[in-house]
Amino acid sequence: MMNASLVLLTTLLGFPEPAPAPQVEQVELAGIQVVPHVASPELRFRRDPSPEMSARVQVFLRSATQPPVPIKQVTVAGKTPNELVQQGDWAWHDFPDFDTTEQSTPPAGQLLVWTWNGATDDWGQGTSHELNIATGAHAAQKLQLELKPPRVWISSLTFLGSHVADTPRAVAPDRYVAHIANDTDEPITLVAAKLWCASDRQRWNVLSPYEGRHESQFFPADGITAAHDRSAIEVRTGNLPLTYAALEVTYRDRNGRMHSLWTYQRIKRESFDISGGWTQLDVPNRNPMTFEPYLKLLRQLHVNTAQIDEFPGYTDQPELYAKYPIKYFNRCQPLEKYDTDSVLPRIHAVEFLGEPQFRGSRGYKTPAGVYEALLPYRSSRLATSVTLSDASTWRLYAGLSDYPHYDAYRVTAPMADAWSRYDRWDGQSIRWGAPLETIGTMCRSLREMSRPMPIAYWSQGPHHDWRGMAGRKRGSPTPAEIRSQAYHGLASRVTSLYWFNLSLRSLMKYPDTWEELQRIGREIRVLDDLLLEGDAYHHRIVKTENRLDWDLSVVASPRAAICFANDLSYTPNQEQSVFDFSPPRAADFAFPLPAYLRKPAAVVRIDADGIRDVKWEATPDGISIRDEASLVAVYIALQDSADRQRLQEKRLRLVEFENSFGYDPIRRSEDLQILRDYLP
């Protein structure tokens, strides 16, 4: 800006006013990702939630000049990021506080990424805002940010590994799978995928091109994504660093114009983990995690994660821990103790804030407060997670953690929604439960606001401390209610499932649930590779004679599709206040598939007991299946018929694993008595 005294002097002397210094571009806008907030009208709350929908925004900048120049201040729409949070425009942001923190424009060939999560309609999709970057060396640079509704986007990005699980090398992913959604009226052609990684974990938002192996395979092979369809890219790399990264996917439209899609998230090797919840609690004066029969039972239920970190008598006993490994899911501090090559394979994620949406819970935090609490982990190799529990406001927490998850149970348990306001059964209202399919409703909501990151959820298991409510005598879900809730989550493509709560006391109160828990665990382990590589492709509700009949979903991976049919014809049992499911009935299911999966070599039905053939035929947009089913039915459309045998062999290995302990409290009373004798 021109000095005012100089302007006055030149005017008095009759000299022409000096021309203003030209704006020198320090950065250019490489791309922007807009993830709109969503809310489902199916959910009911005691108080109607705010109708304002905003968006989570990631801004990708690259250098335009050299050398890098220190940034003095950043404003968006004339306000600093902190002011926007304080005034309620934004829920949180990760811009530095330029009064206390130094940040420069990115060096040549690198990216700088900033994120904010909006809180009002004024910051939602379809709005436009000016980003003003002041460096002090030149006039402030202004960039116009158009928050356009996305028409083509990266719908999921999952980092995977080929190393043997539970070994030090297993924490490093060496491939990733990205799924692309094309919601335009014309086909697009995928051209390339490029990964950018933080070379210095202390500067986790400054990224350089990944220089390692990068072998891409498109699905379909020609990279063409039809209008209103999806495609996938699998990229094999060397061992990737456990830090933050951006993915740039380049595509060509029908007119030959090139476009780039962007996203930014932590690199973490995804594995489908099953948590037992607070396994160490609820046995006074005893330490269940040191009791070997209990550890055997957890492993027979395919549990490999719990709400623990280092635990004396268990994690410090190498032989015991090696036989019954359970991953940590807790605070994991101090970092120098946990962020090591030897401990990292033991960690599922960092989680310690309780349920921050509830003021009465430990660690109540605003979204900005959650960001600050998790900030120390950004420069570590540990992925973070936050337990969300109230769908009416969890959009404000979108993007805060590396692995978002939620808990919401549907029978005789604490809840954030208003169960008495659901009227799905011919207007009948109940107070002891809620529609089970709202689990899927919430999964889809959280998934879409968190995309392309994978999500997880707490599923309702047995719990000793719930009391029957509103006439319900049983304080825990029935096996059928457990199965239905779990599969509404799985059908929505979660990539881990946390049971609440498989403490020994809870399990012992409801041993009738164990066999169902084991069956679900076995089925997850058979399906886990497809769930991890896949993307939620399709969902619809089928009505028959104007009554809810089936909830149909498809999770599409590069080589197969899992097709889920969840039964919606269940009814409230008025005498016992439980949900009843009808016997198997004839059903015709239609499942659309992405173009690259529409000619399957085989379609099979799968459950814990095995794999069997079904009657099916190809349709112009997918497959149709005729079968008898109730509660849950799972089908797999295989591109390679040999995968049927591989899945069967995997299932048999899981049965062998369950039997390998020489101990079966699920079916043998003498083994069950060992657990009973342990309880006070």
C-alpha positions as CSV (number, residue, x, y, z in Angstrom):
1,M,0.0,0.0,0.0
2,M,1.4,3.4,-0.9
3,N,2.5,5.6,2.0
4,A,0.0,8.4,2.6
5,S,2.6,11.1,3.1
6,L,4.2,10.3,-0.3
7,V,0.8,10.6,-2.0
8,L,0.2,14.1,-0.4
9,L,3.7,15.3,-1.4
10,T,3.5,14.2,-5.0
11,T,0.1,15.8,-5.3
12,L,1.3,19.2,-3.9
13,L,4.3,19.3,-6.2
14,G,2.2,18.4,-9.2
15,F,3.9,15.1,-10.0
16,P,1.7,12.2,-11.2
17,E,0.8,9.8,-8.4
18,P,3.1,6.7,-8.5
19,A,1.4,3.6,-9.8
20,P,0.6,1.0,-7.1
21,A,3.0,-1.9,-6.8
22,P,1.8,-4.8,-9.0
23,Q,0.5,-7.9,-7.1
24,V,3.0,-10.6,-7.2
25,E,1.5,-14.1,-7.0
26,Q,3.1,-16.1,-4.3
27,V,0.8,-19.2,-4.6
28,E,-1.7,-20.5,-7.0
29,L,-4.8,-22.6,-6.3
30,A,-4.0,-26.2,-7.3
31,G,-7.4,-27.5,-6.3
32,I,-10.2,-27.5,-3.8
33,Q,-12.2,-30.3,-2.2
34,V,-15.8,-29.6,-1.0
35,V,-17.5,-32.3,1.1
36,P,-21.1,-31.1,1.8
37,H,-22.8,-31.7,5.1
38,V,-25.8,-33.9,5.0
39,A,-28.6,-34.8,7.4
40,S,-31.2,-37.5,7.2
41,P,-34.9,-36.7,7.5
42,E,-35.5,-40.2,8.8
43,L,-34.0,-39.5,12.2
44,R,-36.1,-38.1,15.0
45,F,-34.9,-35.8,17.8
46,R,-36.5,-34.3,20.9
47,R,-35.7,-30.9,19.5
48,D,-35.5,-30.3,15.7
49,P,-31.9,-29.8,14.7
50,S,-30.7,-26.7,12.9
51,P,-31.5,-26.9,9.2
52,E,-28.3,-25.1,8.2
53,M,-26.0,-27.3,6.2
54,S,-22.4,-26.3,5.5
55,A,-19.4,-28.1,4.1
56,R,-15.9,-29.3,4.9
57,V,-13.3,-27.6,2.6
58,Q,-9.7,-28.5,1.8
59,V,-7.7,-25.9,-0.1
60,F,-4.6,-27.0,-2.0
61,L,-2.0,-24.4,-2.9
62,R,1.3,-24.6,-4.8
63,S,4.1,-22.1,-5.0
64,A,4.1,-19.5,-7.8
65,T,7.5,-17.8,-7.0
66,Q,10.8,-18.6,-5.3
67,P,12.1,-18.6,-2.7
68,P,9.3,-19.3,-0.2
69,V,8.0,-16.2,1.5
70,P,6.8,-16.1,5.2
71,I,3.0,-15.7,5.5
72,K,2.1,-12.9,7.8
73,Q,-1.7,-13.3,7.8
74,V,-4.5,-15.1,6.2
75,T,-8.1,-14.0,6.0
76,V,-11.2,-15.6,4.4
77,A,-14.0,-13.3,3.6
78,G,-12.2,-10.6,5.4
79,K,-11.9,-12.5,8.7
80,T,-9.1,-14.5,10.3
81,P,-9.8,-18.3,10.7
82,N,-9.9,-17.9,14.5
83,E,-12.5,-15.1,14.2
84,L,-14.6,-17.3,11.9
85,V,-14.7,-20.0,14.6
86,Q,-15.3,-17.6,17.4
87,Q,-18.2,-16.0,15.5
88,G,-19.8,-19.4,14.7
89,D,-19.2,-19.3,10.9
90,W,-16.8,-22.3,11.1
91,A,-16.8,-25.2,13.5
92,W,-13.0,-25.7,13.3
93,H,-9.9,-25.1,11.1
94,D,-6.3,-26.1,10.8
95,F,-4.8,-22.8,9.6
96,P,-1.8,-21.8,11.8
97,D,-2.2,-18.9,14.2
98,F,0.1,-16.5,12.3
99,D,0.6,-14.4,15.4
100,T,2.4,-17.3,17.2
101,T,3.3,-19.8,14.4
102,E,5.5,-19.4,11.4
103,Q,4.4,-20.8,8.0
104,S,5.7,-19.9,4.6
105,T,4.5,-20.3,1.1
106,P,5.4,-23.8,-0.2
107,P,8.8,-24.4,-1.8
108,A,8.9,-25.1,-5.6
109,G,7.2,-28.3,-6.5
110,Q,5.4,-28.7,-3.1
111,L,1.8,-28.3,-1.9
112,L,0.3,-26.5,1.1
113,V,-3.1,-27.7,2.4
114,W,-5.5,-25.9,4.7
115,T,-8.8,-27.2,5.9
116,W,-11.9,-25.7,7.5
117,N,-15.3,-27.1,8.5
118,G,-18.1,-24.7,8.0
119,A,-21.0,-24.3,10.5
120,T,-23.6,-22.3,8.6
121,D,-25.4,-22.1,5.2
122,D,-23.2,-19.2,4.3
123,W,-20.2,-21.6,4.0
124,G,-22.0,-24.4,2.3
125,Q,-21.7,-25.7,-1.3
126,G,-22.5,-23.1,-3.9
127,T,-21.0,-20.2,-2.0
128,S,-17.9,-18.2,-3.0
129,H,-15.3,-16.6,-0.7
130,E,-12.1,-14.6,-1.0
131,L,-8.9,-16.1,0.5
132,N,-6.4,-13.3,1.2
133,I,-2.8,-14.2,1.9
134,A,-0.5,-11.4,3.2
135,T,3.2,-12.1,3.0
136,G,4.6,-8.6,3.9
137,A,6.9,-8.7,0.9
138,H,4.2,-7.7,-1.6
139,A,0.6,-6.7,-1.8
140,A,-1.7,-9.3,-0.3
141,Q,-2.7,-12.0,-2.8
142,K,-6.4,-12.7,-3.3
143,L,-7.7,-16.0,-4.4
144,Q,-11.4,-16.7,-5.2
145,L,-12.7,-20.0,-3.7
146,E,-15.7,-21.3,-5.4
147,L,-17.4,-24.0,-3.2
148,K,-19.1,-25.7,-6.1
149,P,-21.4,-28.7,-5.5
150,P,-19.2,-31.7,-6.4
151,R,-20.2,-33.6,-9.5
152,V,-17.2,-35.8,-9.7
153,W,-15.3,-36.8,-6.5
154,I,-13.1,-39.3,-4.8
155,S,-15.7,-41.3,-2.8
156,S,-13.3,-43.5,-0.8
157,L,-9.5,-43.8,-0.3
158,T,-8.1,-46.7,1.6
159,F,-4.5,-47.5,2.3
160,L,-3.8,-51.2,2.4
161,G,-0.8,-53.5,3.0
162,S,0.3,-56.9,1.7
163,H,2.6,-57.6,4.7
164,V,1.8,-60.3,7.2
165,A,-0.5,-58.8,9.8
166,D,0.7,-58.0,13.4
167,T,4.3,-57.7,12.4
168,P,6.4,-54.4,12.6
169,R,6.3,-54.1,8.8
170,A,2.5,-54.5,8.7
171,V,2.0,-50.9,9.8
172,A,3.3,-49.6,6.5
173,P,0.8,-49.7,3.6
174,D,2.2,-50.5,0.2
175,R,-0.9,-49.9,-2.0
176,Y,-4.1,-47.9,-2.0
177,V,-7.5,-48.2,-3.6
178,A,-9.5,-45.1,-4.6
179,H,-13.1,-45.1,-5.9
180,I,-14.3,-42.3,-8.1
181,A,-17.9,-41.2,-8.4
182,N,-19.2,-39.5,-11.6
183,D,-22.5,-37.8,-11.0
184,T,-22.5,-36.0,-14.4
185,D,-24.5,-36.8,-17.4
186,E,-21.4,-37.7,-19.5
187,P,-18.7,-40.3,-19.2
188,I,-15.2,-39.4,-17.9
189,T,-11.9,-41.1,-18.4
190,L,-9.4,-41.6,-15.6
191,V,-5.9,-40.7,-16.6
192,A,-3.6,-40.8,-13.6
193,A,-3.3,-40.9,-9.8
194,K,-0.5,-39.0,-8.0
195,L,0.3,-39.1,-4.3
196,W,1.8,-36.2,-2.4
197,C,3.3,-36.9,1.1
198,A,4.6,-34.8,4.0
199,S,8.4,-35.3,4.0
200,D,8.6,-33.7,7.5
201,R,5.9,-35.0,9.9
202,Q,6.3,-31.7,11.9
203,R,5.0,-29.9,8.8
204,W,2.2,-32.3,8.1
205,N,0.4,-29.9,5.7
206,V,3.4,-29.3,3.4
207,L,3.5,-32.1,0.8
208,S,6.0,-33.3,-1.8
209,P,5.4,-35.7,-4.7
210,Y,5.8,-39.3,-3.7
211,E,8.8,-40.6,-5.6
212,G,8.4,-44.3,-5.0
213,R,6.8,-47.1,-7.0
214,H,3.5,-46.1,-8.5
215,E,1.8,-48.8,-10.6
216,S,-1.8,-48.0,-11.3
217,Q,-4.6,-50.4,-12.4
218,F,-8.0,-49.0,-13.4
219,F,-11.3,-50.6,-13.0
220,P,-12.6,-50.8,-15.7
221,A,-9.3,-51.2,-17.5
222,D,-9.9,-48.3,-20.0
223,G,-10.5,-45.9,-17.1
224,I,-13.9,-44.9,-18.5
225,T,-16.4,-44.1,-15.8
226,A,-19.9,-44.0,-17.2
227,A,-22.4,-41.2,-16.4
228,H,-23.8,-41.6,-12.9
229,D,-21.6,-44.5,-12.2
230,R,-18.4,-45.3,-10.3
231,S,-14.9,-46.7,-11.0
232,A,-11.8,-47.6,-9.0
233,I,-8.0,-47.3,-9.1
234,E,-5.6,-49.6,-7.3
235,V,-2.1,-48.3,-7.0
236,R,0.8,-50.4,-5.8
237,T,3.6,-48.5,-4.1
238,G,6.6,-49.0,-2.0
239,N,6.2,-48.8,1.8
240,L,4.4,-45.5,2.4
241,P,5.3,-43.2,5.2
242,L,2.8,-42.9,8.1
243,T,2.1,-39.2,7.7
244,Y,-0.5,-37.0,5.9
245,A,-0.9,-37.1,2.2
246,A,-2.9,-35.7,-0.7
247,L,-4.2,-37.7,-3.6
248,E,-4.6,-36.1,-7.0
249,V,-6.6,-38.0,-9.6
250,T,-6.6,-36.6,-13.1
251,Y,-9.4,-37.3,-15.5
252,R,-10.5,-36.2,-19.0
253,D,-14.0,-35.1,-19.8
254,R,-15.8,-35.9,-23.0
255,N,-14.5,-32.8,-24.7
256,G,-10.9,-33.6,-23.9
257,R,-10.4,-31.1,-21.1
258,M,-8.3,-32.3,-18.2
259,H,-9.5,-31.9,-14.5
260,S,-8.0,-32.8,-11.2
261,L,-9.7,-34.3,-8.1
262,W,-8.1,-33.7,-4.7
263,T,-8.3,-35.1,-1.2
264,Y,-6.1,-35.0,1.9
265,Q,-5.9,-37.5,4.8
266,R,-3.6,-39.5,7.0
267,I,-1.8,-42.5,5.5
268,K,-2.7,-45.4,7.8
269,R,-2.8,-49.1,6.9
270,E,-6.5,-50.1,7.1
271,S,-7.3,-53.4,8.7
272,F,-10.8,-54.6,9.7
273,D,-10.5,-54.6,13.5
274,I,-13.2,-56.0,15.8
275,S,-13.2,-54.4,19.3
276,G,-14.5,-55.9,22.5
277,G,-14.9,-52.4,24.0
278,W,-14.0,-52.0,27.7
279,T,-12.8,-55.5,28.2
280,Q,-10.8,-54.7,31.4
281,L,-13.8,-53.5,33.4
282,D,-16.7,-54.7,35.5
283,V,-15.0,-57.4,37.6
284,P,-14.2,-56.0,41.0
285,N,-10.7,-56.7,42.4
286,R,-9.8,-58.8,39.4
287,N,-7.9,-58.1,36.2
288,P,-9.7,-60.0,33.4
289,M,-7.1,-59.1,30.8
290,T,-4.7,-61.4,32.7
291,F,-7.2,-64.3,32.8
292,E,-6.4,-66.7,30.0
293,P,-9.8,-68.3,29.5
294,Y,-11.3,-64.9,29.0
295,L,-8.6,-64.0,26.5
296,K,-9.4,-67.3,24.7
297,L,-13.1,-66.4,24.5
298,L,-12.4,-63.0,23.0
299,R,-10.2,-64.4,20.3
300,Q,-12.8,-67.1,19.6
301,L,-15.2,-64.2,19.0
302,H,-12.6,-62.8,16.6
303,V,-12.0,-59.8,18.8
304,N,-8.5,-58.2,18.2
305,T,-9.0,-54.7,19.7
306,A,-10.1,-53.3,23.0
307,Q,-10.3,-50.0,24.9
308,I,-6.9,-50.6,26.4
309,D,-3.3,-49.5,26.1
310,E,-0.4,-51.0,28.0
311,F,-1.8,-53.3,30.7
312,P,0.4,-54.9,33.4
313,G,0.2,-58.6,33.5
314,Y,-0.9,-58.8,29.9
315,T,0.8,-56.5,27.4
316,D,4.1,-56.8,29.3
317,Q,4.0,-60.6,29.1
318,P,5.4,-61.4,25.6
319,E,4.3,-65.0,25.5
320,L,0.7,-64.3,26.7
321,Y,0.3,-61.3,24.4
322,A,1.6,-63.2,21.4
323,K,-1.0,-65.9,22.0
324,Y,-3.9,-63.5,22.5
325,P,-3.0,-60.2,20.8
326,I,-5.4,-57.3,21.4
327,K,-4.7,-54.0,19.8
328,Y,-4.7,-50.8,21.8
329,F,-7.5,-48.2,21.5
330,N,-6.8,-45.5,24.0
331,R,-4.8,-42.3,24.8
332,C,-1.4,-43.8,23.9
333,Q,0.7,-41.2,25.7
334,P,3.5,-40.4,26.1
335,L,4.1,-40.4,22.3
336,E,7.7,-41.3,22.6
337,K,6.6,-44.6,24.2
338,Y,3.9,-45.5,21.7
339,D,5.2,-44.0,18.5
340,T,7.8,-46.7,18.0
341,D,8.3,-49.5,15.5
342,S,7.8,-52.1,18.1
343,V,4.5,-50.7,19.6
344,L,2.8,-49.3,16.4
345,P,1.6,-52.8,15.2
346,R,-0.3,-53.0,18.5
347,I,-2.3,-49.8,18.0
348,H,-5.7,-49.6,16.4
349,A,-6.2,-45.8,17.0
350,V,-5.9,-43.1,19.6
351,E,-9.2,-42.5,21.4
352,F,-9.6,-40.7,24.7
353,L,-12.1,-37.9,24.5
354,G,-15.2,-39.9,25.6
355,E,-18.2,-38.6,23.7
356,P,-17.4,-34.9,23.2
357,Q,-20.8,-34.0,21.9
358,F,-22.3,-34.5,25.4
359,R,-21.6,-32.0,28.1
360,G,-22.1,-34.6,30.8
361,S,-19.4,-36.9,29.4
362,R,-15.7,-36.8,30.3
363,G,-13.7,-34.5,28.1
364,Y,-16.6,-32.4,26.8
365,K,-15.1,-30.4,23.8
366,T,-16.3,-28.1,21.1
367,P,-15.1,-29.1,17.6
368,A,-12.3,-26.6,17.9
369,G,-11.5,-28.0,21.3
370,V,-11.3,-31.5,19.9
371,Y,-9.0,-30.2,17.2
372,E,-6.6,-28.8,19.8
373,A,-6.8,-32.0,21.9
374,L,-5.8,-34.1,18.9
375,L,-3.2,-31.7,17.5
376,P,-0.2,-33.3,19.2
377,Y,-0.8,-36.5,17.3
378,R,-0.7,-34.9,13.9
379,S,3.1,-35.0,13.9
380,S,3.1,-38.6,15.1
381,R,2.4,-41.9,13.2
382,L,-0.7,-42.6,15.3
383,A,-4.1,-42.3,13.8
384,T,-6.8,-40.6,15.9
385,S,-10.4,-41.3,16.4
386,V,-13.4,-39.6,18.1
387,T,-16.6,-41.1,19.4
388,L,-19.5,-39.3,17.9
389,S,-22.9,-40.0,19.4
390,D,-25.4,-37.3,18.3
391,A,-26.3,-37.3,14.6
392,S,-28.1,-34.0,14.9
393,T,-24.8,-32.0,15.3
394,W,-22.0,-34.4,14.3
395,R,-21.5,-32.6,11.0
396,L,-19.7,-29.9,13.0
397,Y,-17.1,-32.5,14.0
398,A,-16.6,-33.8,10.4
399,G,-13.0,-34.3,9.4
400,L,-11.5,-33.8,12.9
401,S,-10.0,-37.3,13.3
402,D,-8.3,-39.7,11.1
403,Y,-10.8,-42.5,11.7
404,P,-14.3,-41.2,12.6
405,H,-16.7,-43.5,14.3
406,Y,-20.0,-43.3,16.2
407,D,-22.0,-45.2,18.7
408,A,-25.8,-45.4,18.7
409,Y,-27.8,-48.4,19.9
410,R,-31.3,-49.2,19.0
411,V,-32.7,-51.1,22.0
412,T,-32.9,-50.5,25.8
413,A,-29.8,-48.2,25.9
414,P,-28.9,-44.5,26.2
415,M,-29.7,-42.6,23.0
416,A,-29.4,-39.2,21.5
417,D,-32.5,-39.4,19.2
418,A,-36.1,-39.6,20.4
419,W,-37.4,-43.2,20.1
420,S,-41.0,-42.4,20.9
421,R,-41.2,-40.1,17.8
422,Y,-40.6,-43.0,15.3
423,D,-43.9,-44.3,13.9
424,R,-42.7,-46.8,11.3
425,W,-45.1,-49.6,12.5
426,D,-48.4,-48.3,11.3
427,G,-48.1,-45.3,13.6
428,Q,-47.4,-47.4,16.6
429,S,-44.8,-45.7,18.9
430,I,-42.5,-47.6,21.3
431,R,-40.1,-46.3,23.9
432,W,-37.8,-49.4,24.4
433,G,-36.3,-49.3,20.9
434,A,-35.8,-47.5,17.6
435,P,-35.9,-48.7,14.0
436,L,-32.9,-50.9,13.5
437,E,-32.3,-49.6,10.0
438,T,-31.4,-46.1,11.4
439,I,-28.0,-47.6,12.1
440,G,-27.5,-47.6,8.4
441,T,-29.0,-44.1,8.2
442,M,-26.4,-42.8,10.6
443,C,-23.5,-44.8,9.0
444,R,-24.3,-43.2,5.6
445,S,-24.5,-39.8,7.1
446,L,-21.2,-40.0,8.8
447,R,-19.5,-41.7,5.8
448,E,-20.6,-39.0,3.4
449,M,-19.4,-36.2,5.6
450,S,-16.1,-37.9,6.3
451,R,-15.4,-39.1,2.7
452,P,-13.1,-40.4,1.4
453,M,-11.9,-41.5,4.8
454,P,-13.1,-44.9,6.1
455,I,-15.4,-45.0,9.1
456,A,-16.1,-47.4,12.0
457,Y,-19.0,-47.8,14.4
458,W,-19.9,-49.2,17.8
459,S,-22.4,-52.0,17.4
460,Q,-24.7,-53.1,20.2
461,G,-23.6,-56.2,22.0
462,P,-24.5,-57.7,25.4
463,H,-24.1,-55.3,28.4
464,H,-24.8,-56.1,32.0
465,D,-25.6,-52.6,33.1
466,W,-28.5,-51.7,30.8
467,R,-31.9,-52.0,32.4
468,G,-35.1,-52.9,30.6
469,M,-37.2,-49.9,29.8
470,A,-40.8,-49.2,28.9
471,G,-41.9,-52.7,29.7
472,R,-38.9,-54.5,28.2
473,K,-37.6,-57.1,30.7
474,R,-34.4,-58.0,28.8
475,G,-31.7,-55.3,29.4
476,S,-29.6,-56.3,26.4
477,P,-30.4,-57.0,22.7
478,T,-31.4,-60.4,21.5
479,P,-29.1,-62.4,19.2
480,A,-31.3,-61.4,16.2
481,E,-31.2,-57.7,17.3
482,I,-27.4,-57.9,17.6
483,R,-27.1,-59.4,14.1
484,S,-29.4,-56.9,12.4
485,Q,-27.7,-53.9,13.9
486,A,-24.2,-55.1,13.0
487,Y,-25.2,-55.8,9.4
488,H,-26.9,-52.5,8.9
489,G,-23.4,-51.0,9.7
490,L,-21.5,-53.5,7.6
491,A,-23.8,-53.0,4.6
492,S,-22.9,-49.3,4.8
493,R,-19.2,-50.1,4.4
494,V,-17.7,-49.6,7.8
495,T,-14.1,-50.9,8.0
496,S,-14.1,-51.7,11.7
497,L,-16.7,-52.7,14.2
498,Y,-16.6,-52.1,18.0
499,W,-18.9,-54.2,20.2
500,F,-20.3,-52.5,23.3
501,N,-19.5,-54.2,25.5
502,L,-17.8,-57.6,25.7
503,S,-16.5,-57.2,29.3
504,L,-16.5,-60.6,31.1
505,R,-19.4,-59.6,33.4
506,S,-21.5,-58.5,30.4
507,L,-20.8,-61.7,28.5
508,M,-21.5,-63.9,31.5
509,K,-24.9,-62.2,31.9
510,Y,-26.0,-63.0,28.3
511,P,-24.2,-66.2,27.2
512,D,-27.1,-66.7,24.7
513,T,-25.4,-64.0,22.5
514,W,-22.0,-65.7,22.2
515,E,-22.7,-67.9,19.3
516,E,-24.2,-65.1,17.3
517,L,-21.2,-62.9,18.1
518,Q,-18.9,-65.6,16.9
519,R,-20.8,-66.2,13.7
520,I,-20.8,-62.4,12.9
521,G,-17.0,-62.3,13.7
522,R,-16.3,-65.2,11.4
523,E,-18.4,-63.7,8.6
524,I,-16.6,-60.4,8.9
525,R,-13.2,-62.1,8.7
526,V,-14.3,-63.8,5.5
527,L,-15.5,-60.6,4.0
528,D,-13.0,-58.2,5.4
529,D,-10.7,-57.9,2.3
530,L,-13.6,-57.0,0.1
531,L,-15.0,-54.4,2.6
532,L,-11.6,-52.8,2.9
533,E,-11.0,-52.6,-0.8
534,G,-14.6,-51.6,-1.5
535,D,-16.8,-48.6,-1.6
536,A,-20.5,-48.1,-0.8
537,Y,-22.0,-48.2,-4.2
538,H,-25.8,-48.5,-3.8
539,H,-28.6,-48.3,-1.2
540,R,-32.3,-48.5,-1.4
541,I,-35.3,-49.5,0.6
542,V,-37.9,-51.9,-0.9
543,K,-41.5,-51.7,0.0
544,T,-44.2,-54.4,-0.6
545,E,-47.8,-53.3,-0.5
546,N,-46.6,-50.0,1.0
547,R,-44.8,-51.8,3.9
548,L,-41.1,-51.8,4.5
549,D,-39.7,-55.1,3.2
550,W,-36.0,-55.1,2.5
551,D,-33.0,-52.8,2.9
552,L,-30.6,-53.5,0.0
553,S,-27.0,-52.3,-0.3
554,V,-24.0,-53.0,-2.4
555,V,-20.3,-52.6,-1.5
556,A,-18.2,-52.8,-4.7
557,S,-14.5,-53.6,-4.6
558,P,-12.3,-53.8,-7.7
559,R,-12.9,-57.6,-8.1
560,A,-16.2,-58.4,-6.5
561,A,-19.3,-56.9,-5.0
562,I,-20.9,-57.7,-1.7
563,C,-24.7,-57.5,-1.9
564,F,-26.6,-57.1,1.4
565,A,-30.3,-57.7,2.1
566,N,-31.4,-56.6,5.6
567,D,-34.9,-57.6,6.6
568,L,-37.2,-54.7,7.4
569,S,-40.4,-56.7,8.1
570,Y,-39.6,-57.2,11.7
571,T,-42.2,-56.1,14.3
572,P,-42.3,-55.1,18.0
573,N,-43.4,-58.0,20.2
574,Q,-45.8,-56.3,22.6
575,E,-45.6,-58.8,25.4
576,Q,-41.8,-59.1,25.6
577,S,-40.8,-55.7,24.1
578,V,-38.3,-57.2,21.7
579,F,-38.2,-57.2,17.9
580,D,-39.4,-60.4,16.2
581,F,-38.2,-61.5,12.8
582,S,-40.3,-63.7,10.5
583,P,-39.2,-67.0,9.1
584,P,-37.4,-67.1,5.7
585,R,-39.7,-66.0,2.9
586,A,-39.4,-66.0,-0.9
587,A,-37.7,-62.8,-2.2
588,D,-36.5,-61.3,-5.4
589,F,-33.5,-59.0,-5.0
590,A,-32.2,-56.6,-7.7
591,F,-28.7,-55.2,-7.1
592,P,-27.2,-52.7,-9.5
593,L,-23.4,-53.0,-10.0
594,P,-20.7,-50.7,-11.4
595,A,-20.1,-51.3,-15.1
596,Y,-16.8,-53.1,-14.5
597,L,-18.6,-55.8,-12.3
598,R,-21.7,-56.4,-14.4
599,K,-20.6,-59.7,-15.9
600,P,-19.8,-61.8,-12.8
601,A,-18.5,-65.3,-13.2
602,A,-20.5,-66.5,-10.2
603,V,-22.9,-65.3,-7.5
604,V,-23.0,-67.1,-4.2
605,R,-24.6,-66.7,-0.8
606,I,-22.3,-66.7,2.2
607,D,-22.6,-67.0,6.0
608,A,-20.7,-68.5,8.9
609,D,-21.7,-72.0,7.8
610,G,-20.5,-71.9,4.3
611,I,-21.0,-70.8,0.7
612,R,-23.8,-72.0,-1.5
613,D,-25.2,-71.4,-5.0
614,V,-28.2,-69.2,-5.6
615,K,-30.5,-68.6,-8.5
616,W,-29.4,-65.4,-10.2
617,E,-29.2,-63.8,-13.6
618,A,-27.5,-60.7,-15.1
619,T,-29.5,-57.6,-15.8
620,P,-28.6,-54.5,-17.8
621,D,-27.3,-52.7,-14.7
622,G,-26.4,-55.5,-12.4
623,I,-27.8,-58.8,-11.1
624,S,-31.1,-60.2,-9.8
625,I,-31.3,-63.0,-7.2
626,R,-34.2,-65.2,-6.2
627,D,-33.9,-66.8,-2.8
628,E,-35.5,-67.4,0.6
629,A,-34.3,-65.1,3.3
630,S,-35.0,-63.3,6.6
631,L,-33.0,-61.2,9.1
632,V,-29.8,-60.9,6.9
633,A,-28.7,-62.3,3.6
634,V,-25.3,-61.7,2.1
635,Y,-24.3,-62.4,-1.5
636,I,-21.1,-62.0,-3.4
637,A,-20.8,-61.3,-7.2
638,L,-17.4,-62.7,-8.1
639,Q,-15.4,-61.7,-11.2
640,D,-13.2,-64.8,-10.8
641,S,-15.0,-68.1,-10.0
642,A,-11.8,-69.3,-8.3
643,D,-12.5,-66.8,-5.6
644,R,-15.3,-69.0,-4.4
645,Q,-12.8,-71.6,-3.3
646,R,-10.5,-69.1,-1.7
647,L,-13.4,-67.7,0.4
648,Q,-14.4,-71.2,1.4
649,E,-10.8,-72.0,2.4
650,K,-10.7,-68.8,4.4
651,R,-13.8,-69.7,6.2
652,L,-12.5,-73.1,7.1
653,R,-9.3,-71.6,8.5
654,L,-11.4,-69.4,10.7
655,V,-13.2,-72.4,12.1
656,E,-9.9,-74.1,12.7
657,F,-8.7,-71.0,14.5
658,E,-11.8,-71.1,16.8
659,N,-11.1,-74.7,17.6
660,S,-7.4,-74.3,18.1
661,F,-7.7,-73.3,21.7
662,G,-9.0,-76.7,22.9
663,Y,-11.6,-74.7,24.8
664,D,-15.2,-73.9,23.9
665,P,-17.3,-72.2,26.6
666,I,-19.9,-71.4,23.9
667,R,-20.9,-75.1,23.6
668,R,-19.3,-76.9,26.6
669,S,-20.7,-76.4,30.1
670,E,-17.4,-77.4,31.8
671,D,-15.5,-74.6,30.0
672,L,-18.3,-72.2,30.7
673,Q,-18.0,-73.0,34.4
674,I,-14.3,-71.9,34.4
675,L,-15.5,-68.4,33.5
676,R,-18.3,-68.5,36.1
677,D,-15.9,-69.5,38.8
678,Y,-13.7,-66.5,38.1
679,L,-16.4,-63.9,38.8
680,P,-16.7,-62.8,42.5
